[in-house]
Amino acid sequence: MGTEGYPPDTGSLAQLSTEDKKKRLDAMVKIWQSDTEKRCQLEDLAAFIAATGLDEYRYSVSLRFPEWERSAVVGQVLTLRRTPQEQEHPVLFSQWRYEPLLKQMPDWKQRLPNETVFNISVRITPGGLGEGSKWAIVMPRDMVPRYKPGWPRQQDWVAWTQRFDWLAVSTHFVHGLLNAL
């Protein structure tokens, strides 16, 4: 785990220009936002809240790291907001950013060589007003079947993911959501 630089961009899109990579990252954000909005509308709200961890945590932050732009991360934050009628409804925020902390991230391509994007979720409950802060890293449920060949045991996943400060990367996206509200 060195800080000498980002792992090299890989895959068929690695040689794209910076502008083309930015367009692809913008498209990833739009598609992911749209897909999650549809999922929010189609699924039962209670099941959606439980599946995303919002029954226990205040924020669910999903992160995607594309192989073709190793210095960027695409993030999506989900939280619940009360309406004037006192009903909770999901609030969704997606964006991408260049992240200097990725220089310290273990190279996920070594563990998952056949994947083009690495996905991880971070669930956060910030401390304050008497409640303790807590957070957890989670392998996205829809990705478990795809990762099984690369991760034979859950303890391998946990041991490897503890080597990086996911919380620091995730909080940038939470701040983005709060600034957008």
C-alpha positions as CSV (number, residue, x, y, z in Angstrom):
1,M,0.0,0.0,0.0
2,G,2.2,2.8,-1.3
3,T,1.6,6.5,-2.0
4,E,3.7,6.7,-5.1
5,G,0.7,7.3,-7.4
6,Y,-2.5,5.9,-8.6
7,P,-2.5,2.4,-10.1
8,P,-2.5,2.6,-13.9
9,D,-5.7,3.1,-15.8
10,T,-6.7,-0.2,-17.5
11,G,-9.2,-1.6,-19.8
12,S,-10.4,-0.7,-23.3
13,L,-11.3,2.8,-22.2
14,A,-8.0,3.7,-20.5
15,Q,-6.6,5.5,-23.5
16,L,-9.5,7.9,-23.9
17,S,-8.8,11.6,-23.6
18,T,-9.4,13.4,-20.3
19,E,-12.5,15.0,-21.8
20,D,-13.9,11.7,-23.0
21,K,-13.3,10.2,-19.6
22,K,-15.2,13.1,-17.9
23,K,-18.1,12.5,-20.3
24,R,-18.2,8.8,-19.4
25,L,-18.1,9.7,-15.7
26,D,-21.0,12.2,-16.2
27,A,-22.9,9.5,-18.0
28,M,-22.2,7.0,-15.2
29,V,-23.7,9.5,-12.7
30,K,-26.8,10.1,-14.8
31,I,-27.5,6.4,-15.5
32,W,-26.9,5.4,-11.9
33,Q,-29.1,8.2,-10.6
34,S,-31.9,7.2,-13.0
35,D,-31.7,3.5,-12.2
36,T,-31.8,4.2,-8.4
37,E,-34.7,6.6,-8.8
38,K,-36.6,3.9,-10.7
39,R,-35.8,1.3,-8.0
40,C,-37.1,3.8,-5.3
41,Q,-40.4,4.0,-7.2
42,L,-40.8,0.4,-8.0
43,E,-39.9,-1.3,-4.7
44,D,-41.9,-1.3,-1.5
45,L,-40.6,1.6,0.5
46,A,-40.0,-0.5,3.7
47,A,-38.1,-3.1,1.7
48,F,-36.0,-0.4,-0.1
49,I,-35.1,1.2,3.2
50,A,-34.1,-2.1,4.7
51,A,-32.1,-3.1,1.7
52,T,-30.1,0.1,1.6
53,G,-29.5,0.1,5.4
54,L,-31.5,3.2,6.1
55,D,-33.4,1.4,8.8
56,E,-30.2,1.5,10.9
57,Y,-28.0,4.2,9.4
58,R,-28.7,7.8,8.4
59,Y,-26.7,7.7,5.1
60,S,-26.0,5.0,2.6
61,V,-23.1,5.9,0.4
62,S,-22.3,3.7,-2.6
63,L,-19.0,4.2,-4.3
64,R,-17.8,3.1,-7.8
65,F,-14.2,3.1,-8.9
66,P,-13.8,2.7,-12.7
67,E,-10.7,0.9,-13.9
68,W,-10.3,3.3,-16.8
69,E,-10.0,6.4,-14.5
70,R,-8.3,5.3,-11.3
71,S,-8.1,8.8,-9.8
72,A,-11.9,9.2,-9.9
73,V,-14.8,7.9,-7.8
74,V,-18.5,8.0,-8.5
75,G,-20.6,8.3,-5.4
76,Q,-24.3,8.0,-4.6
77,V,-25.8,9.0,-1.3
78,L,-29.2,7.9,0.0
79,T,-30.9,9.3,3.0
80,L,-34.4,9.7,4.3
81,R,-36.2,13.1,4.6
82,R,-39.5,13.8,6.3
83,T,-42.1,15.6,4.3
84,P,-44.5,18.1,5.9
85,Q,-47.0,15.2,6.2
86,E,-44.4,13.4,8.4
87,Q,-43.8,10.7,5.9
88,E,-40.2,9.6,5.1
89,H,-39.1,9.5,1.5
90,P,-35.7,8.7,0.1
91,V,-33.4,11.6,-1.0
92,L,-30.8,10.6,-3.6
93,F,-27.7,12.5,-4.7
94,S,-25.1,11.3,-7.2
95,Q,-21.8,12.8,-8.5
96,W,-18.3,12.0,-9.4
97,R,-15.0,13.5,-8.2
98,Y,-11.3,13.2,-8.4
99,E,-10.1,11.9,-5.0
100,P,-6.6,12.3,-3.8
101,L,-7.1,9.7,-1.1
102,L,-7.2,7.0,-3.8
103,K,-3.4,7.2,-4.0
104,Q,-3.5,5.3,-0.8
105,M,-6.1,2.7,-1.8
106,P,-5.0,-0.9,-2.3
107,D,-5.2,-1.8,-6.0
108,W,-8.6,-3.6,-6.3
109,K,-7.6,-4.9,-9.8
110,Q,-5.2,-7.3,-8.1
111,R,-8.1,-9.0,-6.3
112,L,-10.8,-8.5,-9.0
113,P,-8.9,-8.6,-12.3
114,N,-12.0,-9.3,-14.5
115,E,-14.1,-6.4,-13.1
116,T,-14.2,-3.0,-14.9
117,V,-15.7,-1.2,-11.9
118,F,-15.2,-1.8,-8.2
119,N,-18.2,-1.2,-6.0
120,I,-18.5,-0.7,-2.2
121,S,-21.1,0.8,0.1
122,V,-20.5,2.7,3.3
123,R,-23.3,3.3,5.8
124,I,-23.0,6.2,8.2
125,T,-24.7,7.5,11.3
126,P,-23.0,10.7,12.3
127,G,-22.7,11.4,16.0
128,G,-24.4,14.3,17.7
129,L,-27.1,15.1,20.1
130,G,-26.4,12.2,22.3
131,E,-26.2,9.5,19.6
132,G,-22.9,7.8,18.9
133,S,-21.5,7.7,15.5
134,K,-21.1,4.4,13.6
135,W,-20.3,3.3,10.2
136,A,-19.9,0.0,8.3
137,I,-18.6,-1.1,4.9
138,V,-20.8,-3.4,2.9
139,M,-20.3,-5.3,-0.3
140,P,-23.3,-4.2,-2.5
141,R,-25.9,-7.0,-2.4
142,D,-26.4,-7.1,-6.1
143,M,-22.6,-7.6,-6.6
144,V,-22.1,-10.6,-4.3
145,P,-22.7,-13.2,-7.0
146,R,-20.2,-11.5,-9.3
147,Y,-17.5,-11.2,-6.6
148,K,-17.7,-14.7,-5.2
149,P,-15.0,-16.1,-7.6
150,G,-12.6,-13.3,-6.6
151,W,-13.6,-13.4,-2.9
152,P,-13.9,-17.0,-1.7
153,R,-14.5,-16.0,2.0
154,Q,-16.3,-13.0,3.6
155,Q,-13.4,-12.5,6.0
156,D,-11.0,-11.9,3.0
157,W,-13.3,-9.1,1.9
158,V,-13.5,-7.6,5.4
159,A,-9.7,-7.8,6.0
160,W,-8.9,-6.2,2.6
161,T,-11.5,-3.4,2.8
162,Q,-10.3,-2.4,6.3
163,R,-7.0,-1.3,4.7
164,F,-8.5,1.9,3.3
165,D,-10.3,5.0,4.7
166,W,-13.7,4.6,3.0
167,L,-15.3,6.9,5.5
168,A,-13.2,9.8,4.4
169,V,-14.1,9.3,0.8
170,S,-17.8,8.8,1.6
171,T,-18.2,12.0,3.7
172,H,-17.3,14.2,0.7
173,F,-20.4,12.9,-1.0
174,V,-22.5,13.4,2.1
175,H,-21.3,17.0,2.3
176,G,-22.2,17.3,-1.4
177,L,-25.8,16.1,-0.7
178,L,-26.2,18.5,2.3
179,N,-24.9,21.4,0.2
180,A,-27.4,20.5,-2.6
181,L,-30.4,20.5,-0.2
